[in-house]
Amino acid sequence: MNMPKEINRYCPKCKKHTLHKVSIYKAGKRRGSAIGERRHAEDKKGYGGQKFPKLAKPAKTTKKLTPIMTCPECKKKWNVSGIRLRKLELVA
Ligand SMILES: [Zn+2]
């Protein structure tokens, strides 16, 4: 799906319509030192390795993508609820 790079949208902070910039949310890099990662590594050690069953046949064929709207006046970012898409392209 194509999406415009800029959308005129209501900003709840400025309480008016402004030309929001659109970007796509990307998950951050995973840190090996995070408590969840360390705990998972500890659980996977030794015999009886895998903690959670790996999905053999995932039910969904697409992933949810989250557009982020940035207000140019107050610089506040708004996440728009995810839409299931194969591909989201930002078009000028
Ligand atoms: Zn604003």
PDB file of the backbone (N, CA, C, O) and the ligand in Angstrom, with CONECT records:
HET     ZN  A 101       1
ATOM      1  N   MET A   1       0.832  -1.186   0.000  1.00  0.00           N
ATOM      2  CA  MET A   1       0.000   0.000   0.000  1.00  0.00           C
ATOM      3  C   MET A   1       0.875   1.246   0.000  1.00  0.00           C
ATOM      4  O   MET A   1       1.920   1.271   0.649  1.00  0.00           O
ATOM      5  N   ASN A   2       0.459   2.266  -0.713  1.00  0.00           N
ATOM      6  CA  ASN A   2       1.171   3.533  -0.726  1.00  0.00           C
ATOM      7  C   ASN A   2       0.524   4.498   0.267  1.00  0.00           C
ATOM      8  O   ASN A   2      -0.696   4.535   0.423  1.00  0.00           O
ATOM      9  N   MET A   3       1.374   5.272   0.926  1.00  0.00           N
ATOM     10  CA  MET A   3       0.882   6.234   1.902  1.00  0.00           C
ATOM     11  C   MET A   3       1.620   7.550   1.683  1.00  0.00           C
ATOM     12  O   MET A   3       2.828   7.537   1.446  1.00  0.00           O
ATOM     13  N   PRO A   4       0.927   8.683   1.755  1.00  0.00           N
ATOM     14  CA  PRO A   4       1.628   9.956   1.566  1.00  0.00           C
ATOM     15  C   PRO A   4       2.593  10.243   2.708  1.00  0.00           C
ATOM     16  O   PRO A   4       2.378   9.814   3.841  1.00  0.00           O
ATOM     17  N   LYS A   5       3.678  10.986   2.389  1.00  0.00           N
ATOM     18  CA  LYS A   5       4.691  11.305   3.396  1.00  0.00           C
ATOM     19  C   LYS A   5       4.182  12.330   4.397  1.00  0.00           C
ATOM     20  O   LYS A   5       4.642  12.381   5.537  1.00  0.00           O
ATOM     21  N   GLU A   6       3.237  13.139   3.965  1.00  0.00           N
ATOM     22  CA  GLU A   6       2.679  14.165   4.839  1.00  0.00           C
ATOM     23  C   GLU A   6       1.158  14.094   4.799  1.00  0.00           C
ATOM     24  O   GLU A   6       0.551  13.979   3.734  1.00  0.00           O
ATOM     25  N   ILE A   7       0.552  14.164   5.993  1.00  0.00           N
ATOM     26  CA  ILE A   7      -0.901  14.086   6.074  1.00  0.00           C
ATOM     27  C   ILE A   7      -1.399  15.238   6.948  1.00  0.00           C
ATOM     28  O   ILE A   7      -0.860  15.490   8.026  1.00  0.00           O
ATOM     29  N   ASN A   8      -2.424  15.924   6.472  1.00  0.00           N
ATOM     30  CA  ASN A   8      -3.041  16.975   7.278  1.00  0.00           C
ATOM     31  C   ASN A   8      -3.956  16.295   8.293  1.00  0.00           C
ATOM     32  O   ASN A   8      -4.942  15.649   7.939  1.00  0.00           O
ATOM     33  N   ARG A   9      -3.595  16.462   9.577  1.00  0.00           N
ATOM     34  CA  ARG A   9      -4.236  15.656  10.603  1.00  0.00           C
ATOM     35  C   ARG A   9      -4.390  16.482  11.873  1.00  0.00           C
ATOM     36  O   ARG A   9      -3.617  17.406  12.126  1.00  0.00           O
ATOM     37  N   TYR A  10      -5.402  16.137  12.669  1.00  0.00           N
ATOM     38  CA  TYR A  10      -5.652  16.865  13.912  1.00  0.00           C
ATOM     39  C   TYR A  10      -4.600  16.511  14.962  1.00  0.00           C
ATOM     40  O   TYR A  10      -4.349  15.334  15.220  1.00  0.00           O
ATOM     41  N   CYS A  11      -3.985  17.534  15.568  1.00  0.00           N
ATOM     42  CA  CYS A  11      -3.025  17.301  16.651  1.00  0.00           C
ATOM     43  C   CYS A  11      -3.729  17.607  17.971  1.00  0.00           C
ATOM     44  O   CYS A  11      -4.118  18.752  18.202  1.00  0.00           O
ATOM     45  N   PRO A  12      -3.903  16.609  18.845  1.00  0.00           N
ATOM     46  CA  PRO A  12      -4.607  16.842  20.103  1.00  0.00           C
ATOM     47  C   PRO A  12      -3.873  17.798  21.039  1.00  0.00           C
ATOM     48  O   PRO A  12      -4.486  18.385  21.930  1.00  0.00           O
ATOM     49  N   LYS A  13      -2.557  17.957  20.841  1.00  0.00           N
ATOM     50  CA  LYS A  13      -1.811  18.862  21.718  1.00  0.00           C
ATOM     51  C   LYS A  13      -1.967  20.313  21.259  1.00  0.00           C
ATOM     52  O   LYS A  13      -2.214  21.209  22.065  1.00  0.00           O
ATOM     53  N   CYS A  14      -1.817  20.528  19.937  1.00  0.00           N
ATOM     54  CA  CYS A  14      -1.973  21.882  19.393  1.00  0.00           C
ATOM     55  C   CYS A  14      -3.442  22.260  19.247  1.00  0.00           C
ATOM     56  O   CYS A  14      -3.777  23.432  19.078  1.00  0.00           O
ATOM     57  N   LYS A  15      -4.325  21.247  19.316  1.00  0.00           N
ATOM     58  CA  LYS A  15      -5.777  21.430  19.177  1.00  0.00           C
ATOM     59  C   LYS A  15      -6.150  22.061  17.834  1.00  0.00           C
ATOM     60  O   LYS A  15      -7.074  22.870  17.754  1.00  0.00           O
ATOM     61  N   LYS A  16      -5.423  21.681  16.787  1.00  0.00           N
ATOM     62  CA  LYS A  16      -5.768  22.125  15.434  1.00  0.00           C
ATOM     63  C   LYS A  16      -5.152  21.163  14.422  1.00  0.00           C
ATOM     64  O   LYS A  16      -4.366  20.287  14.782  1.00  0.00           O
ATOM     65  N   HIS A  17      -5.520  21.336  13.151  1.00  0.00           N
ATOM     66  CA  HIS A  17      -4.959  20.506  12.097  1.00  0.00           C
ATOM     67  C   HIS A  17      -3.584  21.028  11.688  1.00  0.00           C
ATOM     68  O   HIS A  17      -3.401  22.225  11.464  1.00  0.00           O
ATOM     69  N   THR A  18      -2.607  20.098  11.595  1.00  0.00           N
ATOM     70  CA  THR A  18      -1.274  20.459  11.106  1.00  0.00           C
ATOM     71  C   THR A  18      -0.830  19.394  10.111  1.00  0.00           C
ATOM     72  O   THR A  18      -1.384  18.295  10.074  1.00  0.00           O
ATOM     73  N   LEU A  19       0.176  19.729   9.304  1.00  0.00           N
ATOM     74  CA  LEU A  19       0.675  18.803   8.288  1.00  0.00           C
ATOM     75  C   LEU A  19       1.669  17.838   8.942  1.00  0.00           C
ATOM     76  O   LEU A  19       2.848  18.159   9.083  1.00  0.00           O
ATOM     77  N   HIS A  20       1.190  16.658   9.341  1.00  0.00           N
ATOM     78  CA  HIS A  20       2.016  15.678  10.046  1.00  0.00           C
ATOM     79  C   HIS A  20       2.950  14.949   9.088  1.00  0.00           C
ATOM     80  O   HIS A  20       2.595  14.656   7.946  1.00  0.00           O
ATOM     81  N   LYS A  21       4.160  14.662   9.584  1.00  0.00           N
ATOM     82  CA  LYS A  21       5.101  13.845   8.820  1.00  0.00           C
ATOM     83  C   LYS A  21       4.866  12.382   9.171  1.00  0.00           C
ATOM     84  O   LYS A  21       4.660  12.047  10.338  1.00  0.00           O
ATOM     85  N   VAL A  22       4.895  11.521   8.178  1.00  0.00           N
ATOM     86  CA  VAL A  22       4.616  10.101   8.395  1.00  0.00           C
ATOM     87  C   VAL A  22       5.905   9.298   8.310  1.00  0.00           C
ATOM     88  O   VAL A  22       6.682   9.460   7.369  1.00  0.00           O
ATOM     89  N   SER A  23       6.131   8.429   9.297  1.00  0.00           N
ATOM     90  CA  SER A  23       7.241   7.476   9.234  1.00  0.00           C
ATOM     91  C   SER A  23       6.714   6.137   9.742  1.00  0.00           C
ATOM     92  O   SER A  23       5.622   6.067  10.307  1.00  0.00           O
ATOM     93  N   ILE A  24       7.484   5.088   9.543  1.00  0.00           N
ATOM     94  CA  ILE A  24       7.038   3.752   9.948  1.00  0.00           C
ATOM     95  C   ILE A  24       7.832   3.294  11.156  1.00  0.00           C
ATOM     96  O   ILE A  24       9.057   3.409  11.183  1.00  0.00           O
ATOM     97  N   TYR A  25       7.127   2.768  12.164  1.00  0.00           N
ATOM     98  CA  TYR A  25       7.775   2.307  13.389  1.00  0.00           C
ATOM     99  C   TYR A  25       8.649   1.092  13.112  1.00  0.00           C
ATOM    100  O   TYR A  25       8.265   0.176  12.385  1.00  0.00           O
ATOM    101  N   LYS A  26       9.848   1.112  13.718  1.00  0.00           N
ATOM    102  CA  LYS A  26      10.760  -0.015  13.587  1.00  0.00           C
ATOM    103  C   LYS A  26      11.205  -0.416  14.989  1.00  0.00           C
ATOM    104  O   LYS A  26      11.586   0.440  15.787  1.00  0.00           O
ATOM    105  N   ALA A  27      11.161  -1.694  15.290  1.00  0.00           N
ATOM    106  CA  ALA A  27      11.555  -2.146  16.625  1.00  0.00           C
ATOM    107  C   ALA A  27      13.037  -1.894  16.846  1.00  0.00           C
ATOM    108  O   ALA A  27      13.835  -2.003  15.915  1.00  0.00           O
ATOM    109  N   GLY A  28      13.405  -1.557  18.072  1.00  0.00           N
ATOM    110  CA  GLY A  28      14.794  -1.272  18.390  1.00  0.00           C
ATOM    111  C   GLY A  28      15.641  -2.523  18.426  1.00  0.00           C
ATOM    112  O   GLY A  28      15.127  -3.641  18.389  1.00  0.00           O
ATOM    113  N   LYS A  29      16.957  -2.324  18.499  1.00  0.00           N
ATOM    114  CA  LYS A  29      17.887  -3.448  18.538  1.00  0.00           C
ATOM    115  C   LYS A  29      17.780  -4.141  19.895  1.00  0.00           C
ATOM    116  O   LYS A  29      17.682  -3.468  20.921  1.00  0.00           O
ATOM    117  N   ARG A  30      17.797  -5.474  19.916  1.00  0.00           N
ATOM    118  CA  ARG A  30      17.662  -6.223  21.159  1.00  0.00           C
ATOM    119  C   ARG A  30      18.996  -6.248  21.887  1.00  0.00           C
ATOM    120  O   ARG A  30      20.043  -6.507  21.294  1.00  0.00           O
ATOM    121  N   ARG A  31      18.933  -5.969  23.210  1.00  0.00           N
ATOM    122  CA  ARG A  31      20.155  -5.971  24.005  1.00  0.00           C
ATOM    123  C   ARG A  31      20.294  -7.316  24.703  1.00  0.00           C
ATOM    124  O   ARG A  31      19.355  -7.776  25.351  1.00  0.00           O
ATOM    125  N   GLY A  32      21.446  -7.946  24.579  1.00  0.00           N
ATOM    126  CA  GLY A  32      21.682  -9.230  25.209  1.00  0.00           C
ATOM    127  C   GLY A  32      21.741  -9.137  26.717  1.00  0.00           C
ATOM    128  O   GLY A  32      21.567 -10.134  27.417  1.00  0.00           O
ATOM    129  N   SER A  33      21.992  -7.910  27.227  1.00  0.00           N
ATOM    130  CA  SER A  33      22.118  -7.739  28.670  1.00  0.00           C
ATOM    131  C   SER A  33      20.784  -7.453  29.348  1.00  0.00           C
ATOM    132  O   SER A  33      20.728  -7.349  30.574  1.00  0.00           O
ATOM    133  N   ALA A  34      19.701  -7.323  28.565  1.00  0.00           N
ATOM    134  CA  ALA A  34      18.386  -7.052  29.150  1.00  0.00           C
ATOM    135  C   ALA A  34      17.949  -8.247  29.991  1.00  0.00           C
ATOM    136  O   ALA A  34      18.300  -9.385  29.682  1.00  0.00           O
ATOM    137  N   ILE A  35      17.182  -7.993  31.058  1.00  0.00           N
ATOM    138  CA  ILE A  35      16.841  -9.053  32.017  1.00  0.00           C
ATOM    139  C   ILE A  35      16.069 -10.186  31.346  1.00  0.00           C
ATOM    140  O   ILE A  35      16.309 -11.355  31.647  1.00  0.00           O
ATOM    141  N   GLY A  36      15.163  -9.864  30.457  1.00  0.00           N
ATOM    142  CA  GLY A  36      14.387 -10.893  29.773  1.00  0.00           C
ATOM    143  C   GLY A  36      15.255 -11.774  28.902  1.00  0.00           C
ATOM    144  O   GLY A  36      15.063 -12.988  28.851  1.00  0.00           O
ATOM    145  N   GLU A  37      16.207 -11.167  28.218  1.00  0.00           N
ATOM    146  CA  GLU A  37      17.123 -11.925  27.352  1.00  0.00           C
ATOM    147  C   GLU A  37      18.000 -12.853  28.187  1.00  0.00           C
ATOM    148  O   GLU A  37      18.227 -14.005  27.817  1.00  0.00           O
ATOM    149  N   ARG A  38      18.502 -12.330  29.340  1.00  0.00           N
ATOM    150  CA  ARG A  38      19.373 -13.141  30.207  1.00  0.00           C
ATOM    151  C   ARG A  38      18.591 -14.316  30.784  1.00  0.00           C
ATOM    152  O   ARG A  38      19.096 -15.436  30.851  1.00  0.00           O
ATOM    153  N   ARG A  39      17.342 -14.048  31.205  1.00  0.00           N
ATOM    154  CA  ARG A  39      16.496 -15.086  31.800  1.00  0.00           C
ATOM    155  C   ARG A  39      16.185 -16.159  30.764  1.00  0.00           C
ATOM    156  O   ARG A  39      16.215 -17.353  31.061  1.00  0.00           O
ATOM    157  N   HIS A  40      15.885 -15.719  29.542  1.00  0.00           N
ATOM    158  CA  HIS A  40      15.568 -16.665  28.483  1.00  0.00           C
ATOM    159  C   HIS A  40      16.777 -17.533  28.155  1.00  0.00           C
ATOM    160  O   HIS A  40      16.643 -18.738  27.944  1.00  0.00           O
ATOM    161  N   ALA A  41      17.973 -16.909  28.114  1.00  0.00           N
ATOM    162  CA  ALA A  41      19.202 -17.656  27.839  1.00  0.00           C
ATOM    163  C   ALA A  41      19.451 -18.689  28.928  1.00  0.00           C
ATOM    164  O   ALA A  41      19.888 -19.808  28.655  1.00  0.00           O
ATOM    165  N   GLU A  42      19.163 -18.292  30.177  1.00  0.00           N
ATOM    166  CA  GLU A  42      19.350 -19.204  31.313  1.00  0.00           C
ATOM    167  C   GLU A  42      18.375 -20.385  31.213  1.00  0.00           C
ATOM    168  O   GLU A  42      18.747 -21.527  31.482  1.00  0.00           O
ATOM    169  N   ASP A  43      17.138 -20.105  30.830  1.00  0.00           N
ATOM    170  CA  ASP A  43      16.120 -21.152  30.718  1.00  0.00           C
ATOM    171  C   ASP A  43      16.441 -22.126  29.588  1.00  0.00           C
ATOM    172  O   ASP A  43      16.108 -23.308  29.670  1.00  0.00           O
ATOM    173  N   LYS A  44      17.079 -21.636  28.547  1.00  0.00           N
ATOM    174  CA  LYS A  44      17.365 -22.476  27.383  1.00  0.00           C
ATOM    175  C   LYS A  44      18.593 -23.358  27.573  1.00  0.00           C
ATOM    176  O   LYS A  44      18.858 -24.254  26.772  1.00  0.00           O
ATOM    177  N   LYS A  45      19.341 -23.092  28.646  1.00  0.00           N
ATOM    178  CA  LYS A  45      20.573 -23.845  28.902  1.00  0.00           C
ATOM    179  C   LYS A  45      20.270 -25.322  29.196  1.00  0.00           C
ATOM    180  O   LYS A  45      19.188 -25.661  29.675  1.00  0.00           O
ATOM    181  N   GLY A  46      21.222 -26.173  28.908  1.00  0.00           N
ATOM    182  CA  GLY A  46      21.154 -27.575  29.321  1.00  0.00           C
ATOM    183  C   GLY A  46      20.140 -28.399  28.547  1.00  0.00           C
ATOM    184  O   GLY A  46      19.813 -28.092  27.401  1.00  0.00           O
ATOM    185  N   TYR A  47      19.641 -29.465  29.199  1.00  0.00           N
ATOM    186  CA  TYR A  47      18.689 -30.350  28.541  1.00  0.00           C
ATOM    187  C   TYR A  47      17.300 -29.724  28.560  1.00  0.00           C
ATOM    188  O   TYR A  47      17.001 -28.889  29.413  1.00  0.00           O
ATOM    189  N   GLY A  48      16.455 -30.130  27.617  1.00  0.00           N
ATOM    190  CA  GLY A  48      15.094 -29.590  27.539  1.00  0.00           C
ATOM    191  C   GLY A  48      15.112 -28.154  27.126  1.00  0.00           C
ATOM    192  O   GLY A  48      14.443 -27.317  27.732  1.00  0.00           O
ATOM    193  N   GLY A  49      15.868 -27.856  26.103  1.00  0.00           N
ATOM    194  CA  GLY A  49      16.183 -26.510  25.665  1.00  0.00           C
ATOM    195  C   GLY A  49      15.090 -25.494  25.455  1.00  0.00           C
ATOM    196  O   GLY A  49      14.987 -24.545  26.232  1.00  0.00           O
ATOM    197  N   GLN A  50      14.270 -25.653  24.437  1.00  0.00           N
ATOM    198  CA  GLN A  50      13.352 -24.586  24.040  1.00  0.00           C
ATOM    199  C   GLN A  50      12.304 -24.307  25.104  1.00  0.00           C
ATOM    200  O   GLN A  50      11.618 -25.223  25.557  1.00  0.00           O
ATOM    201  N   LYS A  51      12.175 -23.045  25.507  1.00  0.00           N
ATOM    202  CA  LYS A  51      11.234 -22.668  26.559  1.00  0.00           C
ATOM    203  C   LYS A  51       9.807 -22.579  26.007  1.00  0.00           C
ATOM    204  O   LYS A  51       8.869 -23.113  26.598  1.00  0.00           O
ATOM    205  N   PHE A  52       9.658 -21.899  24.870  1.00  0.00           N
ATOM    206  CA  PHE A  52       8.355 -21.765  24.241  1.00  0.00           C
ATOM    207  C   PHE A  52       8.380 -22.545  22.927  1.00  0.00           C
ATOM    208  O   PHE A  52       9.397 -22.536  22.234  1.00  0.00           O
ATOM    209  N   PRO A  53       7.281 -23.220  22.567  1.00  0.00           N
ATOM    210  CA  PRO A  53       7.293 -23.934  21.299  1.00  0.00           C
ATOM    211  C   PRO A  53       7.401 -22.972  20.130  1.00  0.00           C
ATOM    212  O   PRO A  53       6.735 -21.937  20.090  1.00  0.00           O
ATOM    213  N   LYS A  54       8.247 -23.329  19.188  1.00  0.00           N
ATOM    214  CA  LYS A  54       8.379 -22.489  18.007  1.00  0.00           C
ATOM    215  C   LYS A  54       7.185 -22.731  17.099  1.00  0.00           C
ATOM    216  O   LYS A  54       6.767 -23.875  16.919  1.00  0.00           O
ATOM    217  N   LEU A  55       6.631 -21.674  16.526  1.00  0.00           N
ATOM    218  CA  LEU A  55       5.466 -21.821  15.670  1.00  0.00           C
ATOM    219  C   LEU A  55       5.876 -22.521  14.378  1.00  0.00           C
ATOM    220  O   LEU A  55       6.704 -22.027  13.614  1.00  0.00           O
ATOM    221  N   ALA A  56       5.268 -23.691  14.159  1.00  0.00           N
ATOM    222  CA  ALA A  56       5.589 -24.434  12.952  1.00  0.00           C
ATOM    223  C   ALA A  56       4.832 -23.877  11.770  1.00  0.00           C
ATOM    224  O   ALA A  56       5.353 -23.821  10.656  1.00  0.00           O
ATOM    225  N   LYS A  57       3.578 -23.457  12.019  1.00  0.00           N
ATOM    226  CA  LYS A  57       2.738 -22.952  10.942  1.00  0.00           C
ATOM    227  C   LYS A  57       2.044 -21.688  11.433  1.00  0.00           C
ATOM    228  O   LYS A  57       0.954 -21.770  12.000  1.00  0.00           O
ATOM    229  N   PRO A  58       2.649 -20.525  11.229  1.00  0.00           N
ATOM    230  CA  PRO A  58       2.022 -19.296  11.724  1.00  0.00           C
ATOM    231  C   PRO A  58       0.681 -19.033  11.040  1.00  0.00           C
ATOM    232  O   PRO A  58       0.531 -19.241   9.836  1.00  0.00           O
ATOM    233  N   ALA A  59      -0.294 -18.571  11.836  1.00  0.00           N
ATOM    234  CA  ALA A  59      -1.642 -18.350  11.313  1.00  0.00           C
ATOM    235  C   ALA A  59      -1.697 -17.127  10.404  1.00  0.00           C
ATOM    236  O   ALA A  59      -2.460 -17.089   9.439  1.00  0.00           O
ATOM    237  N   LYS A  60      -0.863 -16.113  10.731  1.00  0.00           N
ATOM    238  CA  LYS A  60      -0.916 -14.865   9.960  1.00  0.00           C
ATOM    239  C   LYS A  60       0.145 -14.875   8.863  1.00  0.00           C
ATOM    240  O   LYS A  60       1.249 -15.391   9.034  1.00  0.00           O
ATOM    241  N   THR A  61      -0.233 -14.284   7.731  1.00  0.00           N
ATOM    242  CA  THR A  61       0.718 -14.204   6.619  1.00  0.00           C
ATOM    243  C   THR A  61       1.338 -12.812   6.509  1.00  0.00           C
ATOM    244  O   THR A  61       2.283 -12.601   5.748  1.00  0.00           O
ATOM    245  N   THR A  62       0.793 -11.861   7.279  1.00  0.00           N
ATOM    246  CA  THR A  62       1.304 -10.496   7.230  1.00  0.00           C
ATOM    247  C   THR A  62       1.651 -10.020   8.632  1.00  0.00           C
ATOM    248  O   THR A  62       1.254 -10.634   9.622  1.00  0.00           O
ATOM    249  N   LYS A  63       2.396  -8.918   8.708  1.00  0.00           N
ATOM    250  CA  LYS A  63       2.718  -8.325   9.993  1.00  0.00           C
ATOM    251  C   LYS A  63       2.042  -6.969  10.102  1.00  0.00           C
ATOM    252  O   LYS A  63       1.746  -6.322   9.097  1.00  0.00           O
ATOM    253  N   LYS A  64       1.803  -6.551  11.344  1.00  0.00           N
ATOM    254  CA  LYS A  64       1.183  -5.250  11.545  1.00  0.00           C
ATOM    255  C   LYS A  64       2.238  -4.166  11.450  1.00  0.00           C
ATOM    256  O   LYS A  64       3.301  -4.270  12.061  1.00  0.00           O
ATOM    257  N   LEU A  65       1.945  -3.126  10.686  1.00  0.00           N
ATOM    258  CA  LEU A  65       2.866  -2.003  10.562  1.00  0.00           C
ATOM    259  C   LEU A  65       2.232  -0.788  11.227  1.00  0.00           C
ATOM    260  O   LEU A  65       1.032  -0.545  11.097  1.00  0.00           O
ATOM    261  N   THR A  66       3.057  -0.034  11.940  1.00  0.00           N
ATOM    262  CA  THR A  66       2.557   1.122  12.671  1.00  0.00           C
ATOM    263  C   THR A  66       3.110   2.406  12.082  1.00  0.00           C
ATOM    264  O   THR A  66       4.310   2.662  12.192  1.00  0.00           O
ATOM    265  N   PRO A  67       2.267   3.224  11.458  1.00  0.00           N
ATOM    266  CA  PRO A  67       2.731   4.536  11.008  1.00  0.00           C
ATOM    267  C   PRO A  67       2.862   5.475  12.217  1.00  0.00           C
ATOM    268  O   PRO A  67       2.041   5.437  13.133  1.00  0.00           O
ATOM    269  N   ILE A  68       3.895   6.308  12.206  1.00  0.00           N
ATOM    270  CA  ILE A  68       4.083   7.301  13.265  1.00  0.00           C
ATOM    271  C   ILE A  68       3.868   8.674  12.646  1.00  0.00           C
ATOM    272  O   ILE A  68       4.490   9.024  11.643  1.00  0.00           O
ATOM    273  N   MET A  69       2.974   9.445  13.262  1.00  0.00           N
ATOM    274  CA  MET A  69       2.694  10.800  12.792  1.00  0.00           C
ATOM    275  C   MET A  69       3.428  11.784  13.691  1.00  0.00           C
ATOM    276  O   MET A  69       3.275  11.745  14.912  1.00  0.00           O
ATOM    277  N   THR A  70       4.227  12.671  13.091  1.00  0.00           N
ATOM    278  CA  THR A  70       4.953  13.670  13.872  1.00  0.00           C
ATOM    279  C   THR A  70       4.395  15.051  13.554  1.00  0.00           C
ATOM    280  O   THR A  70       4.339  15.462  12.395  1.00  0.00           O
ATOM    281  N   CYS A  71       3.984  15.760  14.604  1.00  0.00           N
ATOM    282  CA  CYS A  71       3.470  17.124  14.424  1.00  0.00           C
ATOM    283  C   CYS A  71       4.662  18.065  14.286  1.00  0.00           C
ATOM    284  O   CYS A  71       5.537  18.060  15.151  1.00  0.00           O
ATOM    285  N   PRO A  72       4.726  18.870  13.229  1.00  0.00           N
ATOM    286  CA  PRO A  72       5.891  19.743  13.034  1.00  0.00           C
ATOM    287  C   PRO A  72       5.936  20.902  14.033  1.00  0.00           C
ATOM    288  O   PRO A  72       7.000  21.477  14.259  1.00  0.00           O
ATOM    289  N   GLU A  73       4.787  21.253  14.635  1.00  0.00           N
ATOM    290  CA  GLU A  73       4.758  22.415  15.517  1.00  0.00           C
ATOM    291  C   GLU A  73       5.179  22.074  16.940  1.00  0.00           C
ATOM    292  O   GLU A  73       5.988  22.785  17.536  1.00  0.00           O
ATOM    293  N   CYS A  74       4.630  20.980  17.493  1.00  0.00           N
ATOM    294  CA  CYS A  74       4.987  20.626  18.873  1.00  0.00           C
ATOM    295  C   CYS A  74       5.949  19.451  18.914  1.00  0.00           C
ATOM    296  O   CYS A  74       6.377  19.058  19.999  1.00  0.00           O
ATOM    297  N   LYS A  75       6.308  18.869  17.758  1.00  0.00           N
ATOM    298  CA  LYS A  75       7.235  17.740  17.619  1.00  0.00           C
ATOM    299  C   LYS A  75       6.736  16.472  18.316  1.00  0.00           C
ATOM    300  O   LYS A  75       7.501  15.528  18.517  1.00  0.00           O
ATOM    301  N   LYS A  76       5.459  16.452  18.682  1.00  0.00           N
ATOM    302  CA  LYS A  76       4.930  15.265  19.345  1.00  0.00           C
ATOM    303  C   LYS A  76       4.658  14.183  18.315  1.00  0.00           C
ATOM    304  O   LYS A  76       4.224  14.449  17.194  1.00  0.00           O
ATOM    305  N   LYS A  77       4.935  12.927  18.744  1.00  0.00           N
ATOM    306  CA  LYS A  77       4.721  11.801  17.833  1.00  0.00           C
ATOM    307  C   LYS A  77       3.486  11.035  18.251  1.00  0.00           C
ATOM    308  O   LYS A  77       3.252  10.804  19.437  1.00  0.00           O
ATOM    309  N   TRP A  78       2.692  10.643  17.259  1.00  0.00           N
ATOM    310  CA  TRP A  78       1.482   9.874  17.525  1.00  0.00           C
ATOM    311  C   TRP A  78       1.565   8.562  16.777  1.00  0.00           C
ATOM    312  O   TRP A  78       1.817   8.523  15.572  1.00  0.00           O
ATOM    313  N   ASN A  79       1.347   7.479  17.524  1.00  0.00           N
ATOM    314  CA  ASN A  79       1.321   6.176  16.873  1.00  0.00           C
ATOM    315  C   ASN A  79      -0.097   5.906  16.391  1.00  0.00           C
ATOM    316  O   ASN A  79      -1.061   6.081  17.137  1.00  0.00           O
ATOM    317  N   VAL A  80      -0.213   5.488  15.166  1.00  0.00           N
ATOM    318  CA  VAL A  80      -1.510   5.123  14.626  1.00  0.00           C
ATOM    319  C   VAL A  80      -1.632   3.616  14.752  1.00  0.00           C
ATOM    320  O   VAL A  80      -0.670   2.891  14.500  1.00  0.00           O
ATOM    321  N   SER A  81      -2.828   3.132  15.147  1.00  0.00           N
ATOM    322  CA  SER A  81      -3.000   1.703  15.382  1.00  0.00           C
ATOM    323  C   SER A  81      -2.604   0.911  14.142  1.00  0.00           C
ATOM    324  O   SER A  81      -2.874   1.321  13.013  1.00  0.00           O
ATOM    325  N   GLY A  82      -1.958  -0.232  14.372  1.00  0.00           N
ATOM    326  CA  GLY A  82      -1.351  -1.018  13.308  1.00  0.00           C
ATOM    327  C   GLY A  82      -2.333  -1.531  12.276  1.00  0.00           C
ATOM    328  O   GLY A  82      -3.477  -1.866  12.584  1.00  0.00           O
ATOM    329  N   ILE A  83      -1.859  -1.582  11.052  1.00  0.00           N
ATOM    330  CA  ILE A  83      -2.657  -2.134   9.975  1.00  0.00           C
ATOM    331  C   ILE A  83      -1.902  -3.327   9.400  1.00  0.00           C
ATOM    332  O   ILE A  83      -0.683  -3.283   9.238  1.00  0.00           O
ATOM    333  N   ARG A  84      -2.635  -4.389   9.094  1.00  0.00           N
ATOM    334  CA  ARG A  84      -2.014  -5.584   8.523  1.00  0.00           C
ATOM    335  C   ARG A  84      -1.743  -5.365   7.038  1.00  0.00           C
ATOM    336  O   ARG A  84      -2.658  -5.166   6.239  1.00  0.00           O
ATOM    337  N   LEU A  85      -0.452  -5.408   6.694  1.00  0.00           N
ATOM    338  CA  LEU A  85      -0.055  -5.161   5.317  1.00  0.00           C
ATOM    339  C   LEU A  85       1.175  -5.980   4.988  1.00  0.00           C
ATOM    340  O   LEU A  85       1.961  -6.319   5.872  1.00  0.00           O
ATOM    341  N   ARG A  86       1.342  -6.298   3.708  1.00  0.00           N
ATOM    342  CA  ARG A  86       2.582  -6.934   3.289  1.00  0.00           C
ATOM    343  C   ARG A  86       3.673  -5.887   3.238  1.00  0.00           C
ATOM    344  O   ARG A  86       4.797  -6.111   3.689  1.00  0.00           O
ATOM    345  N   LYS A  87       3.321  -4.727   2.674  1.00  0.00           N
ATOM    346  CA  LYS A  87       4.319  -3.698   2.454  1.00  0.00           C
ATOM    347  C   LYS A  87       3.660  -2.326   2.550  1.00  0.00           C
ATOM    348  O   LYS A  87       2.565  -2.119   2.028  1.00  0.00           O
ATOM    349  N   LEU A  88       4.330  -1.395   3.215  1.00  0.00           N
ATOM    350  CA  LEU A  88       3.823  -0.031   3.316  1.00  0.00           C
ATOM    351  C   LEU A  88       4.879   0.912   2.772  1.00  0.00           C
ATOM    352  O   LEU A  88       5.990   0.991   3.297  1.00  0.00           O
ATOM    353  N   GLU A  89       4.521   1.626   1.716  1.00  0.00           N
ATOM    354  CA  GLU A  89       5.485   2.536   1.098  1.00  0.00           C
ATOM    355  C   GLU A  89       5.045   3.972   1.288  1.00  0.00           C
ATOM    356  O   GLU A  89       3.865   4.298   1.159  1.00  0.00           O
ATOM    357  N   LEU A  90       6.017   4.835   1.600  1.00  0.00           N
ATOM    358  CA  LEU A  90       5.726   6.256   1.742  1.00  0.00           C
ATOM    359  C   LEU A  90       6.005   6.949   0.418  1.00  0.00           C
ATOM    360  O   LEU A  90       7.127   6.933  -0.087  1.00  0.00           O
ATOM    361  N   VAL A  91       4.969   7.554  -0.129  1.00  0.00           N
ATOM    362  CA  VAL A  91       5.082   8.213  -1.427  1.00  0.00           C
ATOM    363  C   VAL A  91       4.939   9.720  -1.214  1.00  0.00           C
ATOM    364  O   VAL A  91       4.134  10.175  -0.402  1.00  0.00           O
ATOM    365  N   ALA A  92       5.722  10.465  -1.946  1.00  0.00           N
ATOM    366  CA  ALA A  92       5.697  11.928  -1.816  1.00  0.00           C
ATOM    367  C   ALA A  92       4.328  12.500  -2.208  1.00  0.00           C
ATOM    368  O   ALA A  92       4.129  13.714  -2.157  1.00  0.00           O
TER     369      ALA A  92
HETATM  370 ZN    ZN A 101       1.087  19.558  17.568  1.00  0.00          ZN2+
END
